[in-house]
């Protein structure tokens, strides 16, 4: 141990003597170590560390499957049957998969809240109890029971000032009086940030029919019951339900998955991709530092030879040099951990990770342990070869002054490192290029409507005064006229769900003369209700027939405008105008088709056109409508007047989810953008490090060949010949690394196939562009050493020898 501490003290003194060299090495390593530590902490939170609930290993999520295809949501009625018939679960709970916005009134201004509905078993299943108050009772989960609610800690603080007597108070939520029975603990969140939790009941507005799938199922296995055993039991129940309800349950089952695994499915590919990228960056950094140590070691050959002459063995020299490498790496690890604390917040925001505890990712013992481990391993990785090389010096020659040494072995090793760095950099650049091309292709998709100068918002009418459809129709008709009168407004569109922003809400539909004989043959389409003028305001072309009109009232025959895809599928080669289809809104109503419009991307830009139909709002008077206002001015400038227009009709109705359609489209491709940007950043760092490594090798190459260059110049070599000498050396290394990197990229790009959009994994354009770009960077990295070679004076070089 005495020798160990002596090595550390000597290492520190040695590094202090070369502050510039030490700073460069620490900076390079801190970046690579910091990125790895940041990614580890996120992966630890998402995939390794247990969820912050009681006995999380017994928690499972149940998702409906249709002929083997997984659908995240399940039917409320199926849930109740599984709950009643299964014996594998200690608790089985369900909660609404699409939290809604509600309005609480009674204060100075109405406040928009996020509301969700959950069965009373959810919170005991998670092992969570209210901070104050109680959970809903069994009687309060029955149909027709008085309305009660649990509120979030945040709502309790901001609206009720944290008053302990909030329990028992009533709040007016969407016009309904609701009793507050409990306050959830600070920071509690599960899947969604919710302000108000309502108990699930048979008469809850989102239960619908058995064929409606919009609930998430969560279960806690009984002690000793395995996931496989529970799945076997659930499969038996699914078969029973299929036999009992063939119209809705044919081909339907329930897939059980460990909760943690189910929650990270959407992030796993991106996490592994970025982790692989940061590991590659660290390896490139190690290669760079190894090259620097080899070059730096040549300046210490006399010192090391002197130590050997005084009796130090080769092993002792290796140990000392490795100690210096590890000390540098540990110092870099300390700075890298500080970098990681900043990077991990950035990564969480970029990846949009929504997992329990993700927002509180920070310094932890596991993170510090990983930082120490990766620092020590990194020090050994980049230090071992330079240390062994330095220990093999020629004692007599190294102690002589003025003797040229070629260090051929060290030069070959440094050249090999550059080849490896180039290869890894090419792989990252190709991956980044493919993702950028995918993102560009995605943003170039025509959504089917004109998103320019379009302001969107949501308006919900709740409460007794809007329980009648006429009251809702009167409000939205009046609001349309008020908004049209705002200066700068060109047109106004009203729809129950805007494309991209509000996907979902599909129902079964079929031609009236061709009802599906087999439930598996049923087709569904997005159901949308619009006010007249919607298609014109959104810039959606009318292909045939007519638009929804003011005359399409409740008393008039039910009508539909359908999308091109729906027309081509349901009526191939025919004119659909005047034909009838049956829409299963619960009562299987027949609608006449009066128009066909162009397809729009309803769910995402990446998804293809889906069947859609549009009903007249007067015939389907929804309580919640979305507004799209097309303006001749900057859309945000009309927001104050827009709010006043709403409040002039009802001061208790807030304007929610205000955003331009351009912002909506930008958010919809955020995941694609994140992957492309993150990998591009790491690829750029790798490119920079590879260029620095190439420069270092060539600079060392020039410095070791000053005598040769001096002779060449003295013998009449032109400047072009000297530059060619250096460029050939550098581009030979780049060419070899390029070939290896492109070959590796073909294999690696296959792993990105699921993340690509309209781009092949072996896209020739990307491979060629990356190769040309890297060659340009390599030439630039070669030019400075070449310029230094031109400055060699023959007389000085020969005199030095």
C-alpha positions in Angstrom: 0.0 0.0 0.0 3.0 2.3 0.7 4.1 1.8 -2.9 0.6 2.4 -4.2 0.3 5.7 -2.5 3.8 6.7 -3.6 2.7 6.0 -7.2 -0.3 8.2 -6.8 1.7 11.1 -5.3 4.3 10.8 -8.1 1.5 10.6 -10.7 -0.1 13.8 -9.4 3.3 15.6 -9.4 4.0 14.4 -12.9 0.6 15.5 -14.2 1.0 18.9 -12.6 4.3 19.4 -14.4 2.4 19.1 -17.7 -0.7 21.2 -17.1 -1.5 21.7 -20.8 -1.3 18.0 -21.6 -3.2 17.0 -18.5 -6.0 19.6 -19.2 -6.5 18.3 -22.8 -6.7 14.7 -21.7 -9.1 15.5 -18.8 -11.3 17.6 -21.1 -11.5 14.8 -23.8 -12.2 12.1 -21.2 -14.7 14.2 -19.1 -16.9 14.6 -22.2 -16.9 10.9 -23.0 -17.3 9.8 -19.3 -20.0 12.4 -18.6 -22.1 11.3 -21.5 -21.9 7.6 -20.4 -22.6 8.4 -16.8 -25.7 10.5 -17.8 -27.1 7.8 -20.1 -26.4 5.1 -17.4 -28.4 7.1 -14.8 -31.3 7.4 -17.2 -31.2 3.7 -18.1 -30.8 2.9 -14.4 -34.0 4.9 -13.6 -36.0 3.5 -16.5 -34.9 -0.1 -16.7 -32.9 -1.2 -13.7 -34.1 0.6 -10.6 -37.4 -0.6 -9.3 -40.5 1.5 -9.7 -41.3 3.6 -6.6 -44.3 1.4 -5.6 -44.7 -1.3 -3.0 -43.3 -4.6 -4.3 -43.1 -3.5 -7.9 -42.0 -6.9 -9.2 -45.6 -8.1 -8.7 -47.2 -5.3 -10.8 -48.3 -6.2 -14.3 -50.1 -4.3 -17.1 -52.9 -5.9 -19.1 -53.4 -4.9 -22.8 -56.0 -6.2 -25.2 -54.8 -8.1 -28.3 -56.8 -8.5 -31.5 -55.7 -11.6 -33.4 -52.4 -11.3 -31.7 -51.9 -7.6 -32.4 -51.4 -5.6 -29.2 -53.7 -2.7 -28.4 -52.7 -0.7 -25.3 -56.3 -0.3 -24.1 -59.0 -2.6 -23.0 -62.8 -2.6 -22.5 -64.3 -1.6 -19.2 -66.7 -4.6 -19.3 -63.9 -7.0 -20.1 -62.0 -5.6 -17.1 -64.9 -6.2 -14.8 -65.2 -9.8 -16.0 -61.4 -10.4 -15.6 -61.7 -8.9 -12.1 -64.6 -11.1 -11.1 -63.3 -14.4 -12.7 -59.6 -14.3 -12.1 -57.9 -15.7 -8.9 -54.3 -14.9 -9.7 -54.5 -11.2 -8.7 -54.4 -9.6 -5.3 -55.8 -6.5 -7.0 -56.9 -5.7 -10.5 -57.5 -2.0 -11.4 -58.4 0.0 -14.5 -58.0 3.7 -15.3 -59.0 5.8 -18.3 -56.4 5.9 -21.0 -57.2 9.4 -22.2 -57.3 12.0 -19.4 -59.7 14.8 -20.2 -59.7 18.5 -19.5 -62.4 19.8 -17.1 -63.3 23.2 -15.7 -63.5 24.1 -12.1 -65.5 27.2 -11.4 -66.3 29.2 -8.3 -63.1 31.3 -8.0 -62.1 34.6 -9.7 -61.6 32.8 -12.9 -62.3 29.3 -14.1 -59.4 26.9 -14.0 -58.7 24.1 -16.5 -57.8 20.8 -14.8 -56.7 17.4 -16.0 -59.2 14.8 -14.9 -58.9 11.0 -14.9 -61.1 8.2 -13.9 -59.8 5.1 -12.1 -61.3 2.1 -10.3 -61.1 2.3 -6.6 -58.5 -0.5 -6.5 -55.8 1.5 -8.3 -54.3 3.3 -5.4 -54.2 0.3 -2.9 -52.7 -1.7 -5.8 -49.8 0.8 -6.1 -49.5 1.0 -2.3 -50.4 4.7 -2.3 -52.6 6.4 0.2 -53.9 10.0 0.3 -51.8 12.5 2.3 -55.0 13.5 4.0 -58.5 12.1 3.6 -59.5 8.7 2.3 -60.0 6.6 -0.8 -63.4 6.1 -2.5 -65.6 3.5 -0.8 -67.3 0.6 -2.5 -70.7 2.4 -2.4 -69.2 5.5 -4.1 -68.1 3.3 -7.0 -71.7 2.2 -7.7 -73.9 3.6 -10.4 -75.8 6.7 -9.3 -73.7 7.3 -6.2 -72.8 10.9 -5.2 -69.8 12.4 -7.0 -66.6 12.3 -5.1 -63.0 13.0 -6.0 -59.3 12.8 -5.0 -57.3 15.9 -5.9 -53.6 16.3 -6.5 -51.2 17.9 -4.0 -50.5 20.7 -6.5 -54.2 21.6 -6.9 -54.7 21.5 -3.1 -51.8 24.0 -2.7 -52.6 26.5 -5.5 -56.4 26.6 -5.3 -57.1 25.8 -1.6 -53.9 27.1 -0.1 -53.1 23.7 1.5 -56.0 24.1 3.9 -56.5 20.9 6.0 -60.3 21.4 6.0 -60.4 20.9 2.3 -61.8 17.4 3.0 -65.5 17.5 2.7 -65.6 20.7 0.6 -67.3 20.6 -2.7 -66.0 22.0 -6.0 -68.0 22.7 -9.1 -66.4 20.6 -11.8 -67.9 21.0 -15.2 -71.1 22.3 -13.6 -71.4 19.3 -11.3 -70.9 19.5 -7.5 -68.2 17.1 -6.5 -67.1 16.3 -2.9 -63.3 16.3 -2.2 -62.6 13.2 -0.1 -58.8 13.1 -0.3 -55.5 14.7 -1.3 -52.9 12.6 -3.0 -49.2 12.8 -1.8 -46.8 15.4 -3.1 -45.2 14.3 -6.4 -47.6 11.4 -7.0 -48.1 10.7 -10.7 -48.9 7.6 -12.6 -48.7 7.7 -16.4 -50.4 11.1 -16.5 -50.1 14.4 -14.6 -53.7 14.5 -13.1 -55.4 17.1 -11.0 -58.6 15.3 -10.2 -59.2 11.5 -9.9 -62.8 10.4 -10.1 -63.9 6.8 -9.2 -64.8 4.5 -12.1 -68.4 3.5 -12.1 -70.7 1.7 -14.6 -72.3 5.1 -15.5 -68.9 6.8 -16.0 -69.0 8.7 -19.3 -66.2 6.7 -20.8 -67.4 3.2 -20.1 -69.4 2.9 -23.3 -70.0 -0.6 -24.7 -67.9 -3.8 -24.6 -66.5 -3.0 -28.0 -65.1 0.3 -26.9 -61.4 -0.1 -25.7 -60.1 2.9 -23.8 -59.1 1.7 -20.4 -55.6 0.7 -19.1 -55.6 -2.4 -16.9 -53.1 -2.8 -14.0 -52.8 -5.9 -11.8 -50.9 -7.0 -8.7 -50.1 -10.7 -8.6 -50.8 -12.7 -5.5 -47.6 -13.8 -3.6 -46.2 -16.9 -5.3 -48.1 -16.5 -8.5 -45.9 -16.2 -11.6 -46.6 -14.1 -14.6 -46.9 -17.2 -16.8 -49.5 -18.7 -14.4 -51.6 -15.5 -14.4 -51.4 -15.4 -18.2 -52.6 -18.9 -18.5 -55.6 -18.1 -16.3 -56.4 -14.9 -18.3 -56.2 -16.9 -21.6 -58.9 -19.2 -20.3 -61.1 -16.3 -19.3 -60.5 -14.6 -22.7 -61.7 -17.8 -24.4 -64.9 -17.8 -22.2 -65.6 -14.2 -23.1 -65.0 -14.9 -26.8 -67.6 -17.6 -26.7 -70.1 -15.5 -24.6 -69.7 -12.3 -26.7 -68.7 -13.3 -30.2 -69.8 -9.9 -31.7 -67.2 -7.9 -29.7 -64.6 -10.5 -28.4 -63.9 -12.7 -31.4 -60.1 -12.9 -31.7 -59.6 -10.8 -28.6 -57.4 -11.7 -25.5 -55.5 -9.9 -22.8 -51.7 -9.8 -22.7 -50.0 -9.5 -19.4 -46.6 -7.8 -19.2 -44.4 -6.7 -16.3 -45.3 -3.1 -15.5 -41.8 -1.7 -15.8 -41.2 -3.5 -19.1 -44.5 -2.2 -20.5 -43.7 1.4 -19.4 -40.3 1.5 -21.1 -41.3 -0.1 -24.3 -41.6 3.3 -26.1 -38.1 4.4 -24.9 -36.1 1.2 -25.0 -34.9 1.5 -28.6 -33.9 5.1 -28.3 -32.1 4.5 -24.9 -30.1 1.6 -26.3 -29.2 3.6 -29.5 -28.0 6.5 -27.5 -26.1 4.3 -25.0 -24.3 2.6 -27.8 -23.5 6.1 -29.3 -22.0 7.4 -26.1 -20.0 4.2 -25.6 -18.5 4.7 -29.1 -17.7 8.3 -28.3 -15.9 7.2 -25.1 -13.9 4.5 -27.0 -12.9 7.2 -29.6 -11.9 9.5 -26.7 -9.8 6.6 -25.3 -8.1 6.1 -28.6 -7.4 9.8 -28.8 -5.9 9.9 -25.3 -3.9 6.7 -26.0 -2.3 8.4 -29.0 -1.6 11.5 -26.9 0.1 9.4 -24.3 2.3 7.6 -26.8 3.3 10.9 -28.2 3.8 12.4 -24.8 5.8 9.3 -23.8 8.4 10.0 -26.4 9.3 13.2 -24.5 9.8 11.2 -21.3 12.0 8.4 -22.7 15.1 9.8 -21.1 13.3 10.1 -17.7 12.0 6.5 -17.9 15.3 5.1 -19.1 17.0 6.9 -16.2 14.6 5.2 -13.7 15.3 1.9 -15.4 19.1 2.5 -15.0 18.6 3.2 -11.3 16.9 -0.3 -10.9 13.2 0.1 -11.7 11.9 -3.0 -13.4 9.6 -2.9 -16.5 6.6 -3.9 -14.4 7.3 -1.1 -12.0 7.4 1.4 -14.8 4.2 0.0 -16.3 2.5 0.3 -12.9 3.6 3.9 -12.5 2.4 4.9 -15.9 -0.9 3.1 -15.5 -1.4 4.9 -12.1 -0.9 8.2 -13.9 -3.5 7.1 -16.5 -6.0 6.1 -13.9 -5.5 9.3 -11.9 -6.1 11.3 -15.0 -9.2 9.3 -15.7 -10.6 9.6 -12.2 -10.0 13.4 -12.3 -11.8 13.4 -15.7 -14.6 11.2 -14.1 -15.1 13.8 -11.4 -15.6 16.5 -14.0 -17.5 14.1 -16.1 -20.0 13.5 -13.3 -20.6 17.2 -13.1 -21.2 17.2 -16.9 -23.5 14.2 -16.4 -25.7 16.0 -14.0 -26.4 18.6 -16.7 -26.6 16.1 -19.5 -29.1 13.8 -17.8 -31.7 16.5 -17.5 -31.1 17.4 -21.2 -31.5 13.7 -22.2 -34.7 13.3 -20.1 -36.2 16.4 -21.8 -35.0 15.3 -25.3 -36.3 11.8 -24.9 -39.5 13.0 -23.3 -39.3 10.2 -20.8 -42.5 10.0 -18.7 -41.7 7.5 -16.0 -42.1 7.6 -12.2 -39.0 9.1 -10.8 -37.6 10.3 -14.2 -38.0 13.9 -13.3 -36.0 13.4 -10.1 -33.0 11.8 -11.9 -29.9 13.1 -10.1 -26.9 12.1 -8.2 -27.1 8.7 -6.6 -24.7 6.1 -5.2 -25.2 3.8 -8.2 -24.3 6.8 -10.5 -21.2 7.6 -8.5 -20.2 3.9 -8.5 -20.7 3.7 -12.2 -18.7 6.9 -12.7 -15.8 5.5 -10.6 -15.9 2.1 -12.4 -16.0 3.6 -15.9 -13.2 6.1 -15.0 -10.9 3.3 -13.7 -11.6 1.0 -16.7 -11.2 3.9 -19.1 -7.8 4.7 -17.5 -6.6 1.1 -18.0 -8.0 0.9 -21.5 -6.2 4.0 -22.9 -3.1 3.6 -20.6 -2.1 0.0 -21.0 -0.5 0.0 -24.4 1.4 3.3 -24.0 2.7 2.1 -20.6 3.9 -1.2 -22.1 5.5 0.6 -25.1 7.2 3.1 -22.8 8.6 0.2 -20.6 10.4 -1.3 -23.6 12.7 1.5 -24.5 16.4 1.0 -25.4 18.3 2.1 -22.2 21.5 3.2 -23.8 20.0 4.9 -26.9 17.4 6.7 -24.8 20.1 8.1 -22.5 22.1 9.5 -25.4 21.4 13.0 -26.5 20.7 13.9 -30.1 20.0 10.4 -31.4 17.1 10.1 -33.8 14.6 7.4 -32.9 11.8 6.4 -35.2 9.5 4.7 -32.7 8.1 2.6 -35.6 6.0 0.4 -33.3 4.4 3.3 -31.6 3.7 5.0 -34.9 1.9 1.9 -36.2 -0.2 1.7 -33.1 -1.2 5.4 -33.3 -2.1 4.9 -36.9 -4.2 1.9 -36.0 -6.0 4.0 -33.4 -6.8 6.6 -36.1 -8.2 3.9 -38.4 -10.5 2.6 -35.6 -11.6 6.2 -34.7 -12.5 6.9 -38.3 -14.4 3.6 -38.6 -16.4 4.3 -35.4 -17.1 7.9 -36.5 -18.3 6.8 -39.9 -20.8 4.4 -38.2 -22.2 7.2 -36.0 -22.3 9.6 -38.9 -24.2 7.1 -41.1 -26.7 6.5 -38.3 -27.2 10.2 -37.8 -27.5 10.8 -41.5 -30.2 8.1 -41.9 -32.2 9.6 -39.0 -31.8 13.1 -40.4 -33.0 11.9 -43.8 -36.0 10.2 -42.1 -36.8 13.3 -40.1 -36.6 15.4 -43.3 -38.9 13.0 -45.1 -41.3 13.0 -42.3 -41.5 16.8 -42.0 -42.0 16.9 -45.8 -45.2 14.8 -45.6 -48.3 16.6 -46.7 -50.7 16.4 -43.7 -53.6 16.9 -46.0 -54.4 20.4 -44.7 -52.8 23.9 -44.7 -51.1 24.4 -41.3 -50.0 27.9 -41.9 -51.4 30.8 -39.8 -53.7 28.4 -38.0 -54.4 28.9 -34.3 -56.0 26.0 -32.4 -57.8 25.7 -29.1 -60.1 23.4 -27.1 -63.4 24.5 -25.7 -65.5 22.2 -23.4 -69.1 22.8 -22.4 -69.9 21.1 -19.1 -72.6 21.4 -16.6 -76.4 21.5 -16.5 -76.8 24.6 -18.6 -75.2 22.7 -21.6 -76.8 19.3 -21.0 -79.2 20.0 -23.9 -77.9 19.9 -27.4 -79.6 23.1 -28.4 -77.6 25.0 -25.7 -74.4 23.6 -27.1 -75.4 24.3 -30.7 -76.3 27.9 -29.7 -73.0 28.5 -27.9 -70.8 27.2 -30.7 -72.8 29.0 -33.4 -72.6 32.2 -31.5 -68.8 31.7 -30.9 -68.2 31.2 -34.6 -69.7 34.6 -35.4 -67.8 36.3 -32.5 -64.5 34.8 -33.7 -65.1 35.7 -37.3 -65.6 39.3 -36.3 -62.1 39.5 -34.7 -59.8 41.7 -36.9 -57.3 39.6 -38.8 -59.4 36.4 -38.8 -60.0 35.0 -42.2 -62.0 31.8 -41.4 -62.9 29.6 -38.5 -63.1 25.8 -38.3 -64.9 23.7 -35.6 -64.4 20.0 -35.2 -64.6 17.6 -32.2 -61.0 16.3 -32.8 -58.3 18.1 -34.8 -56.0 16.0 -37.0 -52.6 15.1 -35.4 -53.5 16.9 -32.2 -56.5 14.7 -31.2 -56.2 11.1 -32.7 -58.5 8.2 -31.9 -62.3 8.0 -31.6 -62.9 5.5 -34.3 -66.0 3.4 -34.7 -67.2 0.6 -36.9 -68.8 1.5 -40.2 -70.1 -0.5 -43.3 -72.1 0.0 -46.5 -75.8 -0.5 -45.7 -76.1 -3.3 -48.3 -73.0 -5.1 -47.2 -73.0 -5.7 -43.4 -70.0 -7.7 -42.2 -70.8 -11.3 -41.7 -67.7 -12.0 -39.5 -66.7 -9.6 -36.7 -63.1 -9.9 -37.9 -64.2 -8.3 -41.2 -65.5 -5.1 -39.6 -63.7 -1.9 -40.6 -63.5 1.2 -38.4 -63.1 4.9 -39.3 -62.3 8.1 -37.4 -65.6 9.8 -36.4 -65.5 13.5 -36.6 -68.2 16.2 -36.2 -67.8 19.5 -37.9 -69.5 22.8 -38.4 -70.0 24.1 -41.9 -66.9 25.7 -43.4 -64.5 23.3 -41.7 -62.9 22.0 -44.9 -62.5 25.4 -46.4 -60.9 26.9 -43.3 -58.5 23.9 -43.0 -57.6 23.9 -46.7 -58.9 20.3 -47.2 -59.9 19.9 -50.8 -63.5 18.8 -51.6 -63.2 16.1 -54.3 -66.9 15.5 -55.1 -70.3 16.2 -53.8 -70.9 19.0 -51.2 -69.7 20.2 -47.8 -71.6 20.0 -44.6 -74.2 22.8 -44.7 -76.3 24.8 -42.4 -79.4 22.9 -43.5 -78.0 19.6 -42.1 -79.9 20.0 -38.9 -81.1 17.4 -36.4 -84.4 17.3 -38.3 -82.8 16.7 -41.6 -81.6 13.2 -42.8 -78.3 12.2 -41.3 -75.4 12.9 -43.7 -71.7 12.2 -43.9 -68.7 13.5 -45.8 -66.1 10.7 -46.2 -62.4 10.6 -46.9 -60.9 9.5 -50.2 -59.4 6.4 -48.6 -62.8 5.4 -47.2 -64.5 6.0 -50.6 -61.9 4.0 -52.5 -62.2 1.0 -50.1 -65.9 0.9 -49.5 -67.0 1.8 -53.0 -64.1 0.9 -55.4 -64.8 2.2 -58.9 -68.1 3.7 -57.9 -69.5 7.1 -57.1 -70.2 7.1 -53.4 -72.4 10.2 -53.4 -75.9 9.3 -52.4 -75.0 5.9 -51.1 -75.6 5.0 -47.4 -73.4 3.5 -44.7 -74.2 2.3 -41.2 -72.2 3.9 -38.4 -72.1 2.0 -35.1 -72.6 4.8 -32.6 -74.4 2.3 -30.4 -77.7 2.5 -32.3 -76.3 1.7 -35.8 -77.6 4.7 -37.6 -77.7 4.9 -41.4 -76.1 8.0 -42.9 -76.2 9.3 -46.5 -72.9 10.2 -48.1 -73.0 13.7 -49.5 -69.4 14.5 -50.2 -65.8 13.1 -50.5 -62.8 15.1 -49.3 -59.0 14.5 -49.5 -57.3 12.3 -47.0 -55.6 13.9 -44.0 -53.1 12.5 -41.6 -55.4 12.1 -38.6 -53.0 10.4 -36.1 -49.5 11.2 -37.1 -47.4 12.3 -40.2 -45.8 8.8 -40.1 -49.1 7.0 -40.4 -50.9 6.5 -43.7 -54.3 7.9 -44.5 -56.9 6.2 -42.4 -60.6 6.0 -43.1 -62.5 9.0 -41.8 -66.0 10.4 -41.9 -67.4 13.8 -40.9 -70.9 14.3 -39.5 -72.8 17.6 -39.2 -72.4 19.1 -35.8 -76.1 19.8 -35.6 -76.7 16.1 -35.8 -73.9 15.1 -33.4 -73.6 17.9 -30.9 -70.4 17.1 -29.0 -69.7 18.9 -25.7 -66.0 19.4 -26.5 -65.0 21.0 -29.7 -61.7 22.2 -31.1 -61.3 25.4 -32.9 -58.9 26.3 -35.7 -58.7 29.9 -36.6 -57.0 31.0 -39.9 -55.6 34.4 -39.7 -54.1 37.0 -42.0 -51.8 38.2 -39.1 -49.6 36.4 -36.6 -51.9 33.8 -35.0 -50.7 34.5 -31.4 -51.7 38.2 -31.8 -55.5 37.3 -31.7 -55.3 35.3 -28.5 -56.6 38.1 -26.1 -59.5 38.9 -28.4 -60.2 35.1 -28.8 -60.4 34.7 -25.1 -62.7 37.7 -24.7 -65.0 36.2 -27.5 -65.4 33.1 -25.4 -65.9 34.9 -22.1 -68.5 37.2 -23.7 -70.7 34.2 -24.1 -69.8 32.4 -20.8 -67.2 33.8 -18.3 -66.8 30.3 -16.8 -65.4 28.7 -19.9 -61.6 28.7 -20.3 -59.8 28.6 -23.6 -57.5 25.5 -23.4 -54.6 24.0 -25.3 -53.8 27.2 -27.3 -51.2 26.4 -30.0 -50.6 27.1 -33.6 -50.9 24.1 -36.0 -47.3 24.5 -36.9 -46.5 23.9 -33.2 -48.8 20.9 -33.1 -47.0 19.4 -36.1 -43.6 20.1 -34.6 -44.5 18.4 -31.3 -45.9 15.4 -33.3 -42.4 14.7 -34.7 -40.5 15.5 -31.5 -39.4 11.9 -31.0 -38.0 11.7 -34.5 -36.3 15.0 -34.1 -34.8 14.0 -30.7 -33.2 10.8 -32.1 -31.8 12.6 -35.1 -30.4 15.5 -33.1 -29.0 13.4 -30.2 -27.2 11.0 -32.5 -26.0 13.9 -34.7 -24.5 15.6 -31.6 -22.6 12.4 -30.6 -21.5 11.8 -34.2 -20.2 15.4 -34.4 -18.2 14.9 -31.2 -16.8 11.6 -32.6 -16.0 13.3 -35.9 -14.1 16.1 -34.0 -12.2 13.6 -31.9 -11.3 11.5 -34.9 -10.1 14.7 -36.7 -8.0 15.7 -33.7 -6.6 12.2 -33.6 -5.7 12.3 -37.3 -4.1 15.7 -36.8 -2.1 14.4 -33.8 -0.7 11.4 -35.7 0.3 13.5 -38.7 1.8 16.3 -36.5 3.9 13.6 -34.8 4.7 12.1 -38.2 6.0 15.4 -39.4 8.0 16.1 -36.2 9.7 12.7 -36.3 10.7 13.2 -40.0 12.1 16.7 -39.9 15.5 15.3 -40.9 14.0 13.4 -43.8 11.9 16.4 -44.9 15.0 18.6 -44.6 17.0 16.4 -46.9 14.1 16.2 -49.4 13.9 20.0 -49.5 17.7 20.3 -49.8 17.6 17.9 -52.7 15.1 20.1 -54.5 11.7 18.7 -53.5 8.8 21.1 -54.4 6.2 22.3 -51.8 3.6 20.2 -53.5 5.8 17.1 -53.0 6.0 17.7 -49.3 2.3 18.4 -49.0 1.6 15.2 -51.0 3.9 13.2 -48.6 1.8 14.2 -45.6 -1.6 14.0 -47.3 -0.9 10.5 -48.6 -0.1 9.4 -45.1 -3.3 10.9 -43.6 -5.7 9.9 -46.4 -4.3 6.3 -46.4 -5.4 6.0 -42.8 -8.7 7.7 -43.5 -9.3 5.4 -46.5 -8.8 2.3 -44.5 -11.0 3.5 -41.7 -13.6 4.6 -44.2 -13.8 1.1 -45.7 -14.1 -0.6 -42.3 -16.6 2.0 -41.1 -18.9 1.7 -44.2 -18.8 -2.1 -43.9 -19.8 -1.8 -40.2 -22.4 0.8 -41.0 -24.3 -1.6 -43.3 -24.7 -4.0 -40.3 -25.4 -1.3 -37.7 -27.9 0.6 -39.9 -30.1 -2.6 -39.8 -30.6 -2.0 -36.1 -32.2 1.4 -37.0 -34.7 0.2 -39.5 -37.6 0.5 -37.1 -36.7 4.2 -36.5 -36.5 5.1 -40.2 -39.3 6.7 -42.4 -39.2 6.3 -46.1 -35.5 5.7 -46.0 -33.7 2.4 -46.6 -31.2 1.2 -44.0 -28.6 1.0 -46.8 -29.5 4.4 -48.4 -26.8 5.0 -50.9 -27.2 8.8 -50.8 -26.5 8.8 -47.0 -23.4 6.6 -47.3 -21.9 8.6 -50.1 -22.6 12.0 -48.5 -21.1 10.8 -45.2 -18.0 9.5 -47.0 -17.5 12.7 -48.9 -18.1 14.9 -45.9 -15.6 12.9 -43.8 -13.0 13.1 -46.5 -13.3 16.9 -46.6 -12.9 17.0 -42.8 -9.9 14.7 -43.1 -8.2 16.8 -45.7 -8.6 19.9 -43.5 -7.1 17.9 -40.6 -4.2 17.0 -42.8 -3.5 20.5 -44.1 -2.1 22.0 -40.8 0.6 19.3 -40.4 1.4 19.6 -44.1 1.8 23.4 -43.6 4.1 22.7 -40.7 6.1 20.4 -42.9 6.5 23.2 -45.5 8.1 25.4 -42.7 10.9 22.9 -42.1 14.2 24.7 -42.9 16.8 22.2 -44.3 19.8 23.8 -42.6 18.1 23.8 -39.2 16.9 20.2 -39.6 20.3 18.9 -40.6 22.1 20.9 -38.0 19.9 19.5 -35.3 21.0 16.0 -36.3 
